[in-house]
Amino acid sequence: MSRVARHRVQPCYDVFVQLSVAGQPQTDLVNWQRRGLPEIVVAGLYLHVPFCFHKCHYCDFYSLPRQTPERMERFVDLVLREAQGWAQGSRGPVVRPESVFFGGGTPSLLPVDAMRRLLHGLRNVFDLSAVTEWTIECNPATVDVAYCRMLHESGVNRLSFGAQSFDERELAMLERHHHPDDVRSSIKSARDAGFERLNVDLIYAIPGQTMASWEKSLDAALALETEHLSCYGLTYEPNTPITARQRSGQIVAAEESLELAMLHHTRRRLAAAGLPAYEISNYARPGAECRQNLMYWNGGSYIGLGPAAASHVQGWRWKNRSDLRAWEAGVERDEPPAADVECLTARQRIGELAMLQLRLTRGIDFDSFHHLTGVDARHEFADLLPRLAGLGLIEQHAHGVRLTESGLNVADAVSGEFIG
Ligand code: SF4
């Protein structure tokens, strides 16, 4: 359910070619990551739990419905084994997370004992003493107070609930199988268990949704008084049932003008409620921003565990195999379960960081940009910045440049200019 901007850049397959034949990881490539990756401390850890109760019609994240508890126990065994692969040896990146994020899929679908074993197992593998934020995504109706209490007692301090809408017809349109009341009871369970940092995910521009029904969902979410809200416009990903229904004319996508009106209403409404936007789709009380996501948008390094999990270490990127069986087989043979490896050039990293930071409300911060890349964004984009400012798409502020309200409407196109 987590949404990190997905960007494709020209892949550099030099090392991938050395490491694989016809895309298949080779047996002699155990600990391949230690051969070429920089020896840095990696401060982010992501773990992908590939199980869902049911496949929502808009979702293109890798997940499998209807898996047995035995399969989930086996997943826990293997993901801990994959983690151990990163903890062993004396070379390569050192995983010492400051933030941990369990996404999916539906992590809260893991049975309580399996989840406890996973949480404690990770503590035995990695040094987690620096972790300040540990988030787990939950679906409403998959947790009760006992489950939340176990998470809290195990060191998890932030939960994210996929509410998506508080309108039953819109939930049905998305093929979500929970009731709006399930969100309320899940939030109560989380509060009763002691959680002080909660997020609710919402989706707007759902077919049939009106501005009035979106306002009602926003108000219902605000009434829960969570510290963080994520609001995403519905996207029609290839090969999803909702896209097939749209193509066949069974449903009609929201007009772009309505979607933009919903975006701008959301920004005003949530800012007035004390949760200003800090990123295009994310809103928080000051200090309650998601640290893992901020790390992504500032080009940080993270290791991903589990099938389909993405990783990034100083310009090296790869994604684990998006197939549970293939991932299981790779981990069991102590082979890297990566299916794709990219190495960005220095110029690509600079462009990508600009693109990511532009998603943030503060935009490209010149000092932080220089600190992270060694280059001055004003010089690097000496032609582009005045051109975009002349078009009214970005504006300069005391510390850098950011999207204007008009720029926000075409944010992807503006961001794309920086990696062109
Ligand atoms: S619960 Fe989340 S990950 Fe699972 S199918 Fe629905 S949107 Fe996708």
Boltz pocket constraint, residues with backbone or C-beta under 6 A from the ligand:
constraints:
  - pocket:
      binder: B
      contacts: [[A, 1], [A, 51], [A, 52], [A, 53], [A, 54], [A, 55], [A, 56], [A, 59], [A, 60], [A, 61], [A, 63], [A, 104], [A, 105], [A, 106], [A, 139], [A, 162]]
      max_distance: 6.0
